[in-house]
Amino acid sequence: MQSSKPPHPGDRQKFGHSRHPVNDRPHHPDDDRRLLRVILAVPVVLLTLAAAFFLWLAINTRPDGDWDEAAYGGIELACALTVVSAGAVGTLWLAPSVRRVMRWPWAVPAVVLGVAAAVGWVSSGA
């Protein structure tokens, strides 16, 4: 026998159109990856931009002569900061939880900048 009470409005919201409970759907692990990728992209992009800026600074700094030790020191410091920034991106990317969310193209630009800075640093005679 049916009850004379109308169904509760919350019951309709719970079941939706297909009459299958919404809460019974399995949680897919990829559902959270988009938000996690955005959160992790912030430090990766900022550190890559910092590495690019420091490498640009190292490339565009011109000493006035062989006696200009301050300019040579600035070039070495800019190369070192590029290597540190790129190393931070590489280290962050090496974590397995980060690699699952962010594939290798996220880390490649920073690693290339770091390698270029290391070559510049070594060639400057540090």
The 8 nearest C-alpha neighbors of each residue, nearest first, counted from 0:
[[1, 2, 3, 4, 5, 6, 7, 10],
 [2, 0, 3, 4, 5, 6, 7, 10],
 [3, 1, 4, 0, 5, 6, 7, 10],
 [2, 4, 5, 1, 6, 0, 7, 8],
 [3, 5, 2, 6, 7, 1, 8, 0],
 [4, 6, 3, 7, 2, 8, 1, 10],
 [7, 5, 8, 4, 10, 11, 9, 2],
 [6, 8, 9, 10, 5, 11, 4, 12],
 [9, 7, 10, 11, 6, 12, 5, 13],
 [10, 8, 12, 7, 11, 13, 6, 14],
 [11, 9, 13, 8, 12, 7, 14, 6],
 [10, 12, 14, 13, 9, 8, 15, 7],
 [13, 11, 9, 15, 10, 14, 8, 16],
 [12, 14, 10, 11, 15, 20, 9, 21],
 [13, 15, 20, 18, 11, 19, 12, 21],
 [16, 14, 12, 17, 13, 11, 18, 19],
 [17, 15, 18, 14, 19, 11, 12, 13],
 [16, 18, 19, 15, 14, 20, 21, 11],
 [17, 19, 14, 16, 15, 20, 11, 13],
 [20, 18, 17, 14, 21, 15, 23, 16],
 [19, 21, 14, 22, 23, 13, 18, 15],
 [22, 20, 23, 24, 14, 13, 19, 15],
 [21, 23, 20, 24, 13, 25, 19, 14],
 [22, 24, 21, 20, 25, 19, 26, 14],
 [25, 23, 22, 21, 26, 20, 27, 19],
 [26, 24, 27, 23, 22, 28, 21, 30],
 [25, 27, 28, 24, 30, 29, 23, 22],
 [26, 28, 29, 30, 25, 31, 24, 32],
 [29, 27, 30, 31, 26, 32, 25, 33],
 [30, 28, 32, 31, 27, 33, 26, 100],
 [29, 31, 28, 27, 32, 33, 26, 34],
 [32, 30, 29, 33, 34, 35, 28, 27],
 [31, 33, 35, 29, 34, 30, 36, 100],
 [32, 34, 36, 35, 31, 37, 30, 29],
 [35, 33, 37, 36, 32, 31, 38, 30],
 [34, 36, 32, 38, 37, 33, 39, 31],
 [37, 35, 33, 39, 34, 38, 40, 32],
 [38, 36, 40, 34, 35, 39, 33, 41],
 [39, 37, 35, 36, 40, 41, 34, 42],
 [38, 40, 36, 41, 37, 35, 42, 43],
 [41, 39, 37, 43, 38, 42, 44, 36],
 [40, 42, 44, 39, 43, 38, 45, 37],
 [43, 41, 45, 44, 40, 46, 39, 88],
 [44, 42, 40, 46, 41, 45, 88, 47],
 [43, 45, 47, 41, 46, 42, 40, 48],
 [46, 44, 42, 48, 47, 43, 41, 49],
 [45, 47, 49, 43, 48, 44, 84, 42],
 [48, 46, 50, 44, 109, 49, 45, 43],
 [47, 49, 51, 45, 50, 46, 44, 52],
 [48, 50, 46, 52, 47, 51, 45, 53],
 [51, 49, 81, 47, 53, 48, 84, 52],
 [52, 50, 48, 54, 49, 53, 55, 47],
 [51, 53, 55, 49, 50, 54, 56, 48],
 [54, 52, 56, 77, 50, 55, 81, 51],
 [55, 53, 57, 51, 56, 52, 81, 50],
 [56, 54, 52, 58, 53, 57, 51, 59],
 [55, 57, 53, 59, 54, 58, 60, 52],
 [58, 56, 74, 54, 77, 55, 60, 59],
 [57, 59, 55, 56, 60, 54, 74, 61],
 [58, 60, 56, 57, 55, 61, 54, 74],
 [59, 61, 57, 58, 56, 74, 62, 70],
 [62, 60, 59, 63, 70, 58, 71, 64],
 [61, 63, 70, 64, 67, 60, 71, 65],
 [64, 62, 67, 61, 65, 66, 70, 68],
 [63, 65, 66, 62, 67, 61, 68, 70],
 [64, 66, 67, 63, 62, 68, 71, 70],
 [65, 67, 64, 68, 63, 62, 69, 71],
 [68, 66, 64, 69, 65, 70, 62, 63],
 [67, 69, 71, 70, 66, 72, 65, 62],
 [70, 68, 72, 71, 67, 73, 62, 74],
 [71, 69, 73, 62, 72, 68, 67, 74],
 [72, 70, 68, 74, 73, 69, 75, 62],
 [71, 73, 69, 75, 70, 74, 68, 76],
 [72, 74, 70, 76, 71, 75, 77, 69],
 [75, 73, 57, 71, 77, 72, 76, 78],
 [74, 76, 78, 72, 73, 77, 120, 79],
 [75, 77, 79, 73, 78, 74, 72, 80],
 [76, 78, 53, 80, 74, 57, 79, 75],
 [79, 77, 116, 81, 75, 76, 80, 120],
 [78, 80, 76, 82, 81, 77, 75, 83],
 [81, 79, 83, 77, 82, 78, 84, 76],
 [82, 80, 50, 78, 84, 79, 83, 53],
 [81, 83, 113, 79, 85, 80, 84, 86],
 [82, 84, 86, 80, 81, 85, 87, 79],
 [85, 83, 87, 81, 86, 50, 46, 82],
 [86, 84, 109, 113, 82, 88, 87, 83],
 [85, 87, 89, 83, 84, 88, 82, 90],
 [86, 88, 90, 84, 85, 89, 91, 83],
 [89, 87, 91, 85, 86, 90, 43, 92],
 [90, 88, 86, 92, 87, 91, 93, 85],
 [89, 91, 87, 93, 92, 88, 86, 94],
 [92, 90, 88, 89, 93, 94, 87, 97],
 [91, 93, 89, 90, 94, 97, 98, 88],
 [94, 92, 90, 91, 95, 89, 98, 97],
 [93, 95, 97, 92, 96, 91, 98, 90],
 [96, 94, 98, 97, 93, 99, 92, 100],
 [95, 97, 99, 94, 98, 100, 93, 92],
 [96, 98, 100, 94, 95, 99, 92, 101],
 [99, 97, 95, 101, 100, 96, 102, 92],
 [100, 98, 96, 97, 101, 95, 102, 32],
 [99, 101, 97, 98, 36, 32, 102, 96],
 [102, 100, 98, 97, 99, 36, 105, 103],
 [101, 103, 98, 104, 105, 100, 99, 106],
 [102, 104, 105, 106, 107, 101, 98, 92],
 [105, 103, 107, 106, 102, 108, 101, 109],
 [104, 106, 103, 107, 102, 101, 108, 43],
 [107, 105, 103, 104, 109, 108, 89, 110],
 [106, 108, 110, 104, 109, 105, 111, 103],
 [109, 107, 111, 110, 106, 112, 105, 47],
 [108, 110, 85, 112, 47, 111, 107, 106],
 [109, 111, 113, 107, 112, 108, 85, 114],
 [112, 110, 114, 108, 113, 109, 107, 115],
 [113, 111, 109, 115, 110, 114, 116, 108],
 [112, 114, 82, 110, 116, 85, 111, 115],
 [113, 115, 117, 111, 116, 112, 110, 118],
 [116, 114, 112, 118, 113, 117, 111, 119],
 [115, 117, 78, 119, 113, 118, 114, 120],
 [118, 116, 120, 114, 119, 115, 121, 113],
 [117, 119, 115, 121, 116, 120, 122, 114],
 [120, 118, 116, 122, 117, 121, 123, 115],
 [119, 121, 117, 123, 118, 122, 78, 75],
 [120, 122, 118, 123, 119, 124, 125, 117],
 [121, 123, 119, 124, 120, 118, 125, 117],
 [124, 122, 120, 121, 125, 119, 75, 71],
 [125, 123, 122, 121, 120, 75, 119, 71],
 [124, 123, 121, 120, 75, 122, 72, 71]]
